[in-house]
């Protein structure tokens, strides 16, 4: 899980560079085995997110890209924090 300092810096950067509401693109790498892909998808359920997945060449990992319209920098960070709880997730 990322530190509070990381999220503070991310929030400051988002506020400086992004006009909200905006479409935000999340990218995650998760293990293909288990429920990780489903768990990531459920975090963005009912938000109108466009989710695409692509398995790695050996099938061990899955890349998950999620484009979703969010109202604020805090909403972006909230979703990152929720995703960080998924076992084996890597946020890009």
N, C-alpha and C positions, 0 to 999 in steps of 0.2 A: 504494500500500500504506500502511496505517495505521502510525503510529509505536508504539514500545514503550510510551510513556507512555499512549497511547490504550488499549492492551490492559490495562495495569496498572489504569487507572481503571475500565475495563469490568469487570475481574475483581473489584475491590473493590465495585462497585455490585451485581454479581450475587450476591456473597457476602452482602451486606447485605439484599437484597430478595427473594432466591429461595431456596426450599428444594429441595434436590436429593435424588434425581433429579426432573426436571421435564420437562414438554413445553415445548419452546422453539420460537418462531416466527421463522424467518429470512425476510427479504424482500430480493430482489435485482432489479436491472434489468440486462438484458443485451441486446446487439444480437441481433436475430432471425436475421440472416444468419450463416452459419458454424456452428461447433460449440459456441458458448458455453452454450446452454441444456443441451445434452447433457453438457457438462463439469460444470456445476453439479449436475445430477441425479446424475452418477456419484460425486460427493463424498459424497453421502448414501445411496448404494446399499448395500443389506444392513443398514440401520439401522432398517427399519420406518417410514421417513419417509413422510408424506403430502405429495405434491408437486402443486401446482396452478400452471398457467401461464395467462397472459392477454396476448394481443398488444395493442400500443398501437393507437390508432385508425388510424394510417397504416401500421402493420405494421413499422415500423423497429426497435422495441424490444419485448422480452417481459418482463413482470413474472413473477417466479418466487417463489412462497411455499412454504416448507418447514416443516412441523411435525414435530418429531422429539423423542423422549424421550432426554435426555442425563443422565449421572450426575454431572456436575460443571461448575463454571464453566470449568475448564481445557478440558474437552471442547467447550464452546460456543466458546471462543476459538480452539481448534485448527481448527474447521470454518470460522470466519471467515478465518483465515490461509490455509487451503487455497483458499477461494473467491476470495480477493484475487489469486491467481495467474492466474485466468481472464481472458483478454483482454477489456477493455471492461466488466467488471463494476462495478456500483455497489451497495454495501451500504447498505441503509436501516435 
